Amino acid sequence: MKIFTSEDVELPRQAVVKYLDSISITVCARYLEYIIAERQEEMPDFHDRLAVIYLDMTLAAKRKNDESEFYLGDGAYS
């Protein structure tokens, strides 16, 4: 992650987001958080992408939680 957040070299943010998004949405989210909070990035596309990632991660966690519940047969779910 240091290579993308180094202050010595400014990489094109759009290209970095596209690359990180293809590798891991979690890493991409961390980079977006960094450029928004630390580098005061105001471009709406970056804010929108981070919001979509948060939504996707929330929905994935909910689906995972829903799948882990199972019917006990006595009217209760676990």
N, C-alpha and C positions, 0 to 999 in steps of 0.2 A: 504494500500500500504506500510505502514511503516514496517510491518512484513517481507516483501520481500526485503526491501532496508536497513534493519538494518545492521550496521557494527559489532554488537555484535555476530551475528551468520551468517555464510555463508551457505545459502541454495544451493542445486544443481540447477544451472541456467536452465538447460534443463528441469528439472521437473517443475520448477516454470513457465517457458514459456508455457509448455504444459497445465498446470493447468489454468493459466490466459487466454490462448487462448480459452479454453472451456467455460469460463465465459463471457469474453468480449474482443473483439479485440482492443477496445480503451484502456483498462487497460493494455492489453498485450503490445501494442505499447508504452505506457508510461514506462513500465518496461524495454523493450528493449532499449528505448532511454536512460534510466538511466544507464543500464549496459554498453552500448556502450560509452556514453559521460563521465559519472562520474567514471566508473570502468575500462575504457579502454579495454573493451572486444573486442578481435580481431577475434574470431571464425566466419568464413564466414556464418555458418548456422544462426546465430543470425542477422547478417546484411541482409542476404537474406530474412529472415522471416519478418523483419521490412520493407524492400522494397516491399514485396508482400502485407503486410497490408496497406501500403500507397497507393499502386495501387488499391487495393480493395475498400478502403475508397473513393478514387477519383472517381472511376467508379460508385460507389453507389450514390455519391453526384450528378454526372452528370445524372444518370438515374432518380433520384428524380427530378432534375431540368427539364429534358425533359418531365417527366410526368406531371409537373405542368403547362406546356404550353398547351394552347388549341387554336383551330382555331376559330377566331371571325366571319368568314363568309364573311368578306369584303377584303379578301386577306392578312389579317394581323393575326399575332399570338400574344397571350399574355401569 
